[in-house]
Amino acid sequence: MSEQRRLPLWAGRTVALLGIVLVAFTLRQAVATISPILGDIRVNIPISNLGVGLLGTLPPILLAVSGFIAPRVARNLGPDGGIVLALLLMTLGHLVRAFAPGFAVLLLGSVLALAGTGIGNVLLPPIVRRYFPDRVALLTAVYVCIVGVGTAVPAAVAAPVAAQLGWRFVLGIWSVTSVVALVPWLVVIARERRQRLLDAAVESPPAAVLTRLWRSSVALSITVVFSTSTICTYAAFAWLPEILGDIAGSTPTEAGVLLAITGLISVPGAFIAPLLVARLRNVGWLIAAGVASFVFGYLGLLLAPATLTLLWVLLIGSGSILFPICLVLINVRTRSHDGTVALSGFAQGVAYALGALGPLLVGLLHDISGGWTLPLLFLLAVALVATIPAITLARPAFVEDELAR
């Protein structure tokens, strides 16, 4: 993407900047809130182990489904209207969960909140491109870091707040942040309705082009990298503590701390990686660095799990730079706003669907083999698959150009 003239962040777009920051903070609250207080919830609402598994599987499934729905939402409502819909769904979902009399209503609230989360996930990259085309990398870095904060805060405060005020308060309070995030987008819509219609008329590529993304090597390459990141990340959240306990001799407390470290080490990478994407002539090297981090981390756990365990965990956590890299590539490898929306939905829809399968396959391979060698080899192979898009994405190319040919 050609470098655009850089404007001050506050140059007529302060409200949009505030809106992006607030939406980013809401995007993981529905995911991170339930598990720390599940024991408190089960005191009032009987939930079977199957129900617990269903609640744990919902996030990647709903994020995947929303990935395919969000482009249609953006086409019908516009990106700003889509963000408003996402926030309304999150708000309603939080409230439904808070007042749920039984498991079925709790599940319904989770579906609503996570559907809103998924739509927001897909629409935030094109929103950044629309309002900050001159600072795509910087704004992507900022909002990915804020998403991390929005994941950590609910998880950290859920249990102590539930002990004082009850689990219903914990689930419901996040509706306030969704409502607050609504305000700037209502202001934006009120101010820019006419301009949005003009932009849509100018920028919208033919609908037929947007339905053939599977024919674009750029779209497929970004989707493969995104899928590698989600599979490895969800597998780590689901299984890393148990893996470390079995093969590295970590206590449950130590394994929990090490899992937290994988999340913490991703924060500086989330900020730096998008800035590097905008500056490097060959982004393939940056993708290769993320792949290498995963590969060496898994190899370390395979060959010397009890030695330098912290280093292997740090490497696995560092591999998550693939996630912000993909978010920037979604913007810089498309020429139009609608192209960005379509690619974001396609890549995230496929990636989160595969991400949901990752933990299941790791568990299945563990049951079949009775150990962790086969599951770790599987994750190692998944990481190595991303070396192919590291090569294909090294050459600057645009989705719309490929589809036009």
Helices and strands as residue ranges (DSSP letters): H 14-26, H 29-32, G 35-37, H 38-44, H 49-98, H 103-131, H 136-165, H 167-203, H 207-210, G 213-215, H 217-247, H 252-279, H 284-303, H 309-318, G 319-321, H 322-332, H 337-369, H 373-385, H 387-392, H 399-404
